[in-house]
Amino acid sequence: MYGNTGGAQGVFDILPSQPIVDRVSGGIFSIRSKLDRNAFWYEADDGHIHMSTTERAKFCIYLATGDKDENKGKIMVPNDEIYMTLAKANNSTKRYVVLTDDNQVVLKVKKDKLRFGDFFGCYFTANILENSGGSKDTKEAGASIFYSDEGADHWELIN
């Protein structure tokens, strides 16, 4: 009944292995599309965050409340306010992921809070280009990332 092992172990052999990402404050993550597992957020030369199938950026995400060092390792939940920085070498200027007035996702020296749950609640999207016929083309690599409260893409954090 349970395979050759004589125990429950054989039952779980048919389930695919799923990587588990600890969503802890102070963690370093890449942000990947759940629909196109080859599409990631990356930093473009203009300071905007774009989607790419060939490049990816790493981000440090940490709780915005309390002391950064005290919060390191605490589990983040969707309602938490967070800061997100581009993970770069120690000698570079720290830049934060922020939203512009027109909801573009960009990197700035001045920090601004985001909500952790926005990554999982479909609030970030890659822009959709409109073709000359007025219909919307599919998303393509290099598209800028925007915040939208009208429903957007599904993203996930990966290590």
N, C-alpha and C positions, 0 to 999 in steps of 0.2 A: 504494500500500500504506500509506503514512504520511500520507495527506491531501495537500493542495495545497502544503504547505511543502517537500516533498521530503526531509524529515528526520523524526526521531523526535518532534518537537514536536507533530504532529497526533495522535499516539496519546494523549497526555495531555490533550487537550481534553475527553475524555469523563469524566475523573475529577473529582469535585467538589473544590473548594478546601476544605482543612481548616485552621482556625486552629491555630497552634502556640503553646503557652504554655511559656515558659521557666520551669522550676521552680527558680528561684534563690533562695538565702537573701537575705532582706531585700526580697523582692518583695511587691507589693500585689495581692491577689486577691479576687474574689468566689467563693463556693462555690455551685455549681449542681447540681441533680439531673440525672443522666443520663437518667432515665426521663421526667421532666417538665421540659423545658428552660425553662419559665417559672417554676420554683420555685427560690428562693434562700434562703440563710441570712440572717437579719437580727436585729438587736438589739431585743428587746422592751423596754418600759418597766420591766419587773420584773427586768432584768438577765439574763434567760434568752435563749438563742439559739432562734429559731423559724424555721419555713419560711414563705415568703411568695411569692405570685405577683405582688405589686404593689410590694414593697420589697426592697432588698438592701443588705447591709453589705459593706464592704471590710475585709479583714484583712491584716495584715503577718505573714508567716510567715518565721521565721529559725531557723537551726541553734542548738541549745541548748548545744553543746559549743564551747569556745574563745571567742574574743573576737567580739562581734557585728559590729564594723566589719571585722575581718579576714575573717570569713566572708561578708561581703556579696558577692553575685554568684556564690558557689559553687553548683554544681548539687546539689539535694537528691535523695536516693534513698529508697526506702520504709523502709529500716531506720534512717534518721536520727531522732534525738530532736530535737524542735522546740519552740519557743515560738510562740504565736500571739496577736497583740494585735488589738484593734479599731483600725482606722486612723481616727483622728480628728484634729482640729486640734491643733497643737503645744501650745496652752495648756490642754488638757484632761488629766485624770488618765489615765495609761496603765492599761488594764485588759486582763487576759489571759484567754484562753479556757481554762477548766479544767473538770474533771469533779467533780460533787458525789459524796457517798457513795452516792447512789442513781442515779448515772450520768447525771444531767442535764448538758447542756452549758450553762455559764453564764459570765459575765464577772466576774472578781474582780481586786482590786489585787495579790494575792499570785500569783506565777506558779507554774505546774506544767507539767512536760514532757508532751508528747503524742508519738505516733509518727507520722511523716509518712505512712507506708504505710496507716494506718488509714482515710484518706480514700478510698483506692482498693480496700481489701480488705473493704468492706461492714461496717464497724464502727459507723457512725453511722446512725441512723434517725429519722424523724419519728414521733411517737407515733401509734398507731392507736386510734381510739375504738371502744368496744364499744357496740353498740346494745342496746336492751332485750331483744331476742330472743337475745342471747348471741353473735351473729355479729359479725365485725369489719367496720366500715365502711372505706371507702377513706380514704387520708390526705387531709387537707384543709389549706388554707392556714391558718397560725397555729399549727400543731401544734409542740410543743416538740421539740427535737432531743435525742436520747439516744445514749449509747454502748451498744452491744450486742455481745457476743462470740458470739451465736447467729445471726449473719447479719443483714444489714440492707440499706440502700440504697446505690446507686452514686452517688458524687458526683464532681465534677470542678472543677478550679480554672480560672477564666477571668480575663483581665486586664480 
